[in-house]
Amino acid sequence: MTKNKNGLRGLTLSALAAAMLGALPAWAVDPFTLRDIRVEGLQRVEPGTVFASLPFRIGDQYSDDKGSTAIRSLFGLGLFSDIRLQINGDVLVVIVEERPTVADVSFSGMKEFDDEVLIKALRDIGLTEGRPFDKALADRAEQELKRQYISKSMYAAQVVTTVTPGERNRVNLNFSVVEGDVAKIKDIRIVGNQAFSESTLRNLFDLDTGGWLSWYTKSDRYSRAKLNADIETLRSYYLTRGYLEFRIDSTQVAISPDKQDMSITLNITEGNRYVVSSVALEGEYLGKEEEFKSLITLRAGEAYNSEDVTSTVKAFTDYFGAFGYAFAQVEATPEIDRVNKRVSFIVRSQPARRVYVRRINVEGNNRTRDEVVRREFRQLESAWYDSDRIRLSRDRVDRLGFFTEVGIDTQPVAGSPDQVDLTISVVEKPTGNLSLGAGYSQAEELSIIAGIRQENVFGSGNYLGIDVNTSKFNRQLVVSTVDPYFTPDGISRSIDAYYRTTRPYDTQSTTDTGDYRLITKGMSLRFGVPFTEADTVFFGAGIEQTTIETGIFLPDAYRDYAREFGETSNTVPLTVGWARDTRDSALVPTRGRLQRFNTELGVAGDARYVKANYQFQQYFPLSKQYTLALNSELGFGKGLGGRPYPVFKNFFGGGLGSVRGFEQGTLGPSSPVSGSADTVNIGGNRSIALNAEFITPFPGAGNDRSLRMFGFVDVGNVFGENDSRPNAKDLRASVGVGLSWISPVGPLRFAIANPIRKFTGDKIQKFQFQIGTSF
């Protein structure tokens, strides 16, 4: 038996040993009875491990076949680098050479990855301290490390594995890395384009040749996944503009000899631009051909658009599903007239068999109760399959906010072709939140924000939260609880208890606002009634107490109100509200509409008033990158029962969220301060704010929606009861540019505004920013 001298050979030696065992005549022995078995060469391996792997025992017959099996079995343990069998009479001697043991695994020269993470990864595959050293595993780890560097666009990275023998047959394993620089995209070329300019097509890509913000976006680092996504974007761009036969002929990615620069070349064939000539229906349409025809988005005389084809097929499939045909087959077949550059479509449909839902199963909800998921379902068991209701059910479960993933799978019932089972699979996320943070704005200065929230208390779907917010002008403590299904019909119940202190903003930077405060404390109960799937109406009542705590520089308006009606006002406000939100995102919307209307009515107590405000937002996606956003807010308040409107219920305007370019809260009426020539802004009972924003990705940020720029126009003002009827000549206006960033510490907004309509006495603040709160 030939002995392996280097001691580092992998498990493939088992096959080699077996082959040699059958080839050498020295192993050709006559069968005999084993009187004894001895093992030599063991250092750390227990003898029992060897004996347990042998296919024979003392007293058994030994043969060449059993010897070959013994060698293969021992090599299979992965503990030995060499194994020999020696026969002395009727005694078998097993001579082994143990694999070296890993004493230490280390990395040198590595900056891109964390050593501890890699050491844990090696431990998971068996390459760790105390385990037998396996050269194959070390080679695999080296290659995987190189692949990881390539995924970071570090193609010049070199990895060298060094195995250093130590005492007691142990080795030290070191991965020495020379990372090199990141390879960057030097050039992106598109060859074969005629209808659109190369720059237009390159602007569709997330990958680019870099800009001054590439350190953040890393858009100049090559990634195969990103390139594939860009190719699909390019394909979609052509297919939605009539180029039915567009194709990518080849994709070439070249790297420079020094592995620092990369060039990407796409060879394309545009083909002809086709116009839709006609759309015909074939197949079975349940006697509702006209209804199906109304779902066709393809239009004769318009350019071919692949999205229209897809949406038409989907609309047909969904409409069949609304009648219980869960497995309808719909196919849109093009017939191309290359001479006239026209294409006609035949939509063939076969509804198959109508089915009903036998059972609805819920999976993955380890913490959330089944009823929390099931009560959102609009598809019922033992009812006809309805794709619209199923889709609505899925969306309602997703909007709960308790799950990271929500999916619905339709499964035929074996032996019952007219039945299906629905399985809704969810992946739960942590719904508890303990937050401690800080925000800063020029108006509010430093604010501390802390909160404990549980959106799914005990898996019941109820909300419980405590929020604390403190700043220079506004401080609050709010305890809230929400039961979204106070009744089985989906009427929600909200209970809030709050304590707020407010100091109105001053209008003169040279004047201290003093130490006076408005203290508001109270409780409210509100019910939300879902009148439709999209509309919710809110009804509520509360008890509220507001105290004007006098101090230095107290405005005369507050002093006069306290003198006439007392420093403390108690009231019972009733609230009625309505909300509809169809935006695609609450933080970075690009399409949809938000409407909110709320009325507060003080019907009993010291303060009698009505306060109403309405907000309307509309987002228009101009393209994949650009969005037009419109916002309007109107506020109105009036005293009731012959009493004036309470000054502490006033609206304020100016600053971010209102008319930018003017100091926060400084628009509208002001009040003199006793003992001072200055005035303090006290707001008014009527307000208007109109905003328009043109939103675009930040230059160099590609399509990153978390970092965006916008140009804006703001118009608005605040009016008091003694002011004349508001008209356009009293409005303030500004234009400017801004930046919004969803930063790790919260949404951040910068704005540089230039007031284009202002009046004497207005406080101008051209640069404004805020962090720690959302728009």
Buried (B, 14 or more C-beta within 10 A) or exposed (E): BEEBEEBBBBEEBBEEBBEBBEEEEEBEEEEEEBEEBEBEBBEEBEEEEBBEBBBBEEEEEBBBEBBBBBBBBBBEBBBBBBBBBEBEEEEBBBBBBBBBBBBEBEBEEBEEBEEEEBBEBBEEEEBBBEBBBBBEBBEEBBEBBBEBBBEBBBBBBEBEBEBEEEEEBBBBBBBBBEBBEBBBBBEBEBEEBEBBEEEEBBEBBBBBBBBEBBEEBBBBBBBEEBBEBBBEBBBBBBBBBBBBBBEBEEBEEEBEEEBBBBBBBBBBEBBBBBBBBEBEBEBBBBEEEEEBEEBBBBEEEEBBBBEBBEBBBEBBBBBBBBBBBBBBBBEBEEEBEEEEBBBBBBBBBBBBEBBBBBEBEBEBBEEBBEBBBBBBBBBEEEEBBBBEBBBBBBEBBBEBEBBEEBBBEBEBBEEEEEBBBBBBBBBBEEBEEEEEEBBBBBBBEEBBBBBBBBBBBEBBBBBBBBBBBBBBBBBBBBBBBBBBBBEEEBBBBBBBBBBBBBBBBBBBEEBEBBEBBBBBBBEBBBBBBBEEEEEBBBBBBBBBBBBBBBEEBBBBBBBEBBEEBEBEBBBBBBBBBBBEBEBEEEEBBBEBBBBBBBBBBBBEBBBBBBBBBBBBBBBEBEEBBEBBBBBBBBBBBBBBEEBBBBBBBBBBBBBBBBBBBBBBBBBBBBBBBEEBEBBBBBBBBBBBBBBBBBBBBBEBBBEBBBBBBBEBBBBBBBBBBEBEEBEEEBBBBBBBBBBBBBEEEBBBBBBBBBBBBBEEEBBEBBEBBBBBBEB
